[in-house]
Amino acid sequence: MNHPLWYEMEAALRARLGEEAWKELEKMEKEKIYDDQINPLMAQIIAICKKHEIPFFATFQYSDDGFCTSYKYGKTSHPVIAVYEAIRQCIGDNGVNIDKFMIWVMRGARERGHSSLILTRLGIPTGKERADGVCNM
């Protein structure tokens, strides 16, 4: 609402509840909006994507620490979708745990090859040629 009276009421309620209780109320409101309005739409999107084998990744943040993520990827998906999922799994209290993420990157590079100068300098083989001369990438 954009009515001045609304802002006065909001300020009074915020002062009475306290900042922490106000944030919890906002979180509950956003989570309800997600549950009531976004989730049904996501169910439709997910069904369509599965039916037509369309990879996707979607994350919604309804509070400082509240996330809802849906994704579908497979062997034909672009690797960036897997990267999004890896980053999501590396979320910690202070953001993304970069060490955990880099371990995931290095493991993937060892398995599938890479073209990264930095990973090469770290001693991770590019995978372009194996001992038998077959190209891995």
N, C-alpha and C positions, 0 to 999 in steps of 0.2 A: 504494500500500500504506500502511496506517496502523499497522503494527507498529513498536514502538520500535527494534528491531534494524535495520529498514530505514533509519530516519533516521540511525543511527550509521554504517551502511555508506555511505550517501549523503554524509554529512559527510566521512568519511575519503577517499572517492574524489574528492570536490570539492577537498579540500585537496591531494591528491596531483597531480591534473590541473592545477590552477590555474583561476582564474575564467574566463578566456577560453576555454580548452578545454572547460570544463564547459558554458558557454553554447552553444558549437558543438555539443556532444553533445545538449543539450536541443533545439536547432533541428532537428537531424537526426531526433530522436525525433518531434517535432511534425510535421515534414514527412512522415515515414513514416506517421504516424497519418492525416494528410490523404490521402496517396496510397492507403493501404490501406482506409480506412473511409469517409471523407467523399467522395472523388472518385467512387466507384461510385454513391453515393446522388445526387450532383449530376448524374451522367450520366442517371439516371432522371428527375430533376426537370426537367432541360433538355429531354429528349425529350418529356415530358408538356406542358411549356410551349409548345414549338414546335408540337406537334400541335394544341393548342387555342388557339394564338396568345395566350398569356398572357405579358405583359411581366414581367420580373423583373430584379433586380440582387442579386448575392451576392458578398461579399468575405470571405475568410478570411485571417487573419494568423497565420502559423505561426512567425514570428520578428520581431525588431525591424525588419528590412527585407525580410522575405519575405511576399509577398501572393499570393493566387490569386483572381482575379476572373472571374466569368461574368455575362453580362447579355444580355438581348434586349429591344429596344424598337423601336417603329415609330411610324407617324403617329398611331395612336390611343392611344399610351402617355401616361400622366400625365407632365408635364414633370419631376417630381421624379426620375424614373429617369435622364433625361438629365443632371440636375444631379449625381447620384451619380457618373456616368461622368466628367463634367467635373472633379469634385473628385479622382477617382482619377488622372486624367491630370496634375493639378497637384501631386501629391505630390513633395516634394523631400527633401533631406537633413535639413532642420529642420522638417518638417511640410508643411503645404499652402502652396504659393506663392500667396498671396492676390492678388498683382498679376495673375498668369496667370489665376486664376479670375475676377477682376473683368473682365478683358478679354473673357473668354468670356461673362459675364453681359451686358456692354454690347453686344457683337456680337449676341447673341440678342435683346436688347431692341430694337435698331435694326431687326432683321429681322422680328420678330413683334409688336412693341409691348409695352407694359408699363403698370403702374399704380403705379410706385414714385415716391414723393416724392423720394427721394435721387437716382435716375437723372434725374428731371426737373430737379432743381437742378444736376446736372452737365451739363445741356444736351442730354440725349438725349430726342428727341421721344417722346411717349407712343404715337403711332401710332393714336390714337383717330380722328383725322380726317386724311385726306390732302388734298392740294390740290384734288382733285376732289370732296371731301366724303364719300367712301366710308369707312365705318368699317373699320379694320384689325384690331381685336381680336376 
